[in-house]
Amino acid sequence: MEERKILFLSKRREDFYVERALDFTRQLFPNTQVLLGLPREPFPAEGLAWQGDYVISYLCPWVVPASVLESASQAAINFHPAPPQYPGTGCTNFAIYHGVKEFGATCHHMASKVDSGKVIAVSRFAVFEEDTVYSLTQRCYGYMLALFYNIVTKIALGEALPESDEKWTREPYRLKDLNELKRITPDMTEDEIQRRIKAVTYPGYPGAYVEIAGERFTHTDKNAPK
């Protein structure tokens, strides 16, 4: 296999899926520079000077600068934990809210605009009525890791990246949109309230809320998995 120079971007916290993806990348590509971070942290300065073959973004917390994307001679690709119908943030939240019957994970070329680059491949799976944001997210991560293995193996073997006919179908969801989904107001129907509560309940994060006399009261699920 031809040696490739890789820039691997991901989140800096204990995560089974990130660890597996990183181990696989390092195994195949010894010349891998790794940058890990958290949301709202600036993109690391050491990454701005990188030059190489592939940028691989996997649960990356940053909007990667255009100059870094252009520094990849072959491709800059991202693994997105949702199908092209759900770009941006809060993907599984909105999928649960909409009651979708199918979800998935996407690999796509990166562009300066988030979740807008040409789609490489999509892996889909069924969604069940019993699914929660947590269960759907965890299953999505499993499918995304399998997609990661498949695509990165092609890179290691020198094969061309697949080309999908699928396209992004809307503008990316923003954190602002997710926060609005959490808001409960007295004029909402019981069905709407329950849909919102289910769609924004995730262990370790604040859920749906209502504001009364300037005070915010937040719903928590004591039965949510830890």
Legacy VTK file of the C-alpha trace (Angstrom):
# vtk DataFile Version 3.0
C-alpha trace
ASCII
DATASET POLYDATA
POINTS 226 float
0.000 0.000 0.000
1.197 3.498 -0.840
2.006 5.585 2.204
-0.389 8.463 2.751
-0.076 11.561 4.896
-3.274 12.009 6.920
-4.732 14.726 9.142
-7.252 13.125 11.529
-9.676 15.505 13.271
-12.008 14.475 16.082
-13.314 15.286 19.551
-11.185 15.171 22.697
-13.120 12.973 25.104
-13.403 9.284 25.877
-15.393 7.757 23.042
-15.380 4.115 21.907
-16.082 4.980 18.268
-13.449 7.701 18.002
-10.855 5.406 19.553
-11.642 2.623 17.062
-11.523 5.013 14.106
-8.254 6.558 15.276
-6.624 3.162 15.942
-7.593 1.964 12.451
-6.250 5.123 10.830
-2.934 4.924 12.660
-2.623 1.230 11.834
-2.956 1.866 8.098
-1.278 5.273 7.952
1.696 5.714 10.330
2.147 9.250 8.996
-1.015 10.561 10.663
-1.249 13.869 12.492
-4.033 13.842 15.091
-5.885 16.908 16.346
-8.517 16.454 19.056
-10.652 19.196 20.550
-13.930 20.256 22.098
-16.760 22.470 20.808
-16.076 26.209 20.923
-12.314 25.664 21.045
-10.407 27.402 18.235
-8.950 25.256 15.484
-5.421 24.265 16.600
-2.673 26.455 15.186
-0.481 23.424 14.427
-3.118 22.175 12.001
-2.968 25.327 9.887
0.495 24.442 8.595
-0.372 20.840 7.669
0.216 19.634 4.121
-0.639 16.130 2.986
-2.944 13.772 1.163
-6.188 13.401 3.113
-8.033 15.282 5.821
-10.328 12.874 7.678
-12.924 14.438 9.956
-14.716 12.083 12.332
-17.089 13.618 14.907
-14.958 16.731 14.557
-15.859 19.682 16.850
-14.569 22.386 14.490
-15.595 24.064 11.293
-12.374 23.265 9.461
-10.744 26.319 7.826
-10.880 26.374 4.027
-7.090 26.696 3.882
-6.732 23.339 5.668
-9.205 21.655 3.315
-7.220 22.982 0.356
-4.004 21.567 1.856
-5.220 18.003 1.181
-3.870 16.977 -2.228
-6.323 14.075 -2.604
-9.474 14.804 -0.567
-10.875 16.222 2.656
-13.709 14.001 3.866
-16.107 14.049 6.777
-18.197 11.356 8.455
-21.534 12.845 9.432
-23.821 11.029 11.939
-26.983 11.453 9.858
-28.234 11.017 6.284
-28.144 13.952 3.827
-31.684 14.895 4.864
-30.294 15.981 8.245
-27.241 18.247 7.876
-25.875 20.311 10.732
-26.369 19.763 14.461
-29.058 17.977 16.470
-29.624 15.448 13.676
-31.003 12.588 15.758
-33.104 15.042 17.781
-34.925 16.271 14.702
-35.217 12.749 13.286
-36.974 11.584 16.479
-39.174 14.698 16.432
-40.191 14.041 12.824
-40.850 10.350 13.516
-38.698 9.101 10.636
-38.699 5.408 9.759
-35.144 5.405 8.428
-31.899 7.117 9.418
-28.249 6.736 8.509
-24.682 8.017 8.348
-22.998 9.945 5.541
-19.457 10.266 4.219
-18.932 13.371 2.096
-16.313 15.696 0.704
-15.780 18.760 2.866
-16.435 22.296 1.639
-16.049 25.644 3.364
-19.791 25.568 4.058
-20.684 22.912 6.649
-22.386 19.744 5.336
-22.592 20.857 1.729
-19.836 18.912 -0.051
-20.497 16.159 -2.582
-21.763 12.957 -0.966
-19.456 9.936 -1.174
-21.629 7.254 0.444
-24.599 6.811 2.780
-25.333 3.890 5.113
-28.986 3.598 6.207
-30.870 1.590 8.829
-34.390 1.276 10.249
-35.738 3.471 13.056
-38.189 1.992 15.557
-41.020 3.632 17.461
-39.257 2.637 20.679
-36.069 4.477 19.711
-34.895 7.414 21.807
-32.365 10.072 20.860
-29.790 8.072 22.816
-30.493 4.691 21.184
-30.703 6.192 17.703
-27.452 8.115 18.189
-25.574 5.066 19.448
-26.795 2.880 16.597
-25.912 5.625 14.114
-22.378 5.743 15.516
-22.074 2.001 14.927
-23.138 2.314 11.290
-20.877 5.321 10.822
-17.871 3.411 12.143
-18.584 0.586 9.684
-18.819 3.161 6.881
-15.537 4.667 8.083
-13.789 1.274 7.892
-15.100 0.778 4.363
-14.056 4.182 3.013
-10.674 4.344 4.748
-9.876 0.830 3.504
-10.453 2.054 -0.058
-8.047 4.927 0.572
-5.425 2.525 1.915
-5.799 0.270 -1.136
-5.475 3.216 -3.498
-9.016 2.861 -4.798
-11.095 5.800 -5.984
-13.630 7.157 -3.530
-17.235 6.220 -4.357
-19.551 8.817 -5.874
-23.137 8.952 -4.637
-26.093 10.518 -6.434
-27.538 11.651 -3.112
-27.563 15.340 -2.243
-28.091 17.466 0.851
-31.768 18.396 0.955
-31.839 21.479 3.204
-29.755 24.063 4.998
-27.896 22.705 8.057
-29.720 22.672 11.379
-28.121 25.076 13.855
-27.724 24.980 17.627
-30.304 27.768 17.664
-32.806 25.418 15.991
-32.149 22.693 18.556
-32.558 25.118 21.450
-35.872 26.263 19.987
-37.012 22.636 19.781
-36.462 22.366 23.539
-38.864 25.224 24.310
-42.343 24.281 25.601
-45.151 26.871 25.602
-48.700 26.707 27.054
-50.352 26.898 23.614
-48.789 23.604 22.448
-50.895 20.463 22.228
-50.125 17.508 24.474
-48.876 15.566 21.440
-46.496 18.378 20.464
-45.171 18.626 24.013
-44.525 14.885 24.233
-42.834 14.864 20.812
-40.518 17.670 21.883
-39.695 16.077 25.220
-38.796 12.790 23.509
-36.782 14.568 20.829
-34.534 16.533 23.195
-34.041 14.112 26.098
-30.460 12.828 26.192
-28.433 11.724 29.249
-26.129 14.424 30.568
-27.734 17.277 28.631
-30.553 19.690 29.552
-33.862 18.686 27.986
-37.137 20.445 27.238
-37.916 23.530 29.282
-40.738 25.918 30.136
-40.327 29.496 31.358
-42.631 30.869 34.046
-42.268 34.366 35.496
-38.753 34.591 34.146
-37.689 31.262 35.667
-36.702 28.284 33.518
-37.819 24.784 34.533
-36.066 21.954 32.682
-37.342 18.421 32.168
-34.989 15.556 33.040
-35.497 11.834 32.469
-34.371 9.881 35.542
-34.653 6.632 33.550
-32.334 7.768 30.744
-29.262 5.519 30.260
-26.046 6.753 31.810
LINES 1 227
226 0 1 2 3 4 5 6 7 8 9 10 11 12 13 14 15 16 17 18 19 20 21 22 23 24 25 26 27 28 29 30 31 32 33 34 35 36 37 38 39 40 41 42 43 44 45 46 47 48 49 50 51 52 53 54 55 56 57 58 59 60 61 62 63 64 65 66 67 68 69 70 71 72 73 74 75 76 77 78 79 80 81 82 83 84 85 86 87 88 89 90 91 92 93 94 95 96 97 98 99 100 101 102 103 104 105 106 107 108 109 110 111 112 113 114 115 116 117 118 119 120 121 122 123 124 125 126 127 128 129 130 131 132 133 134 135 136 137 138 139 140 141 142 143 144 145 146 147 148 149 150 151 152 153 154 155 156 157 158 159 160 161 162 163 164 165 166 167 168 169 170 171 172 173 174 175 176 177 178 179 180 181 182 183 184 185 186 187 188 189 190 191 192 193 194 195 196 197 198 199 200 201 202 203 204 205 206 207 208 209 210 211 212 213 214 215 216 217 218 219 220 221 222 223 224 225
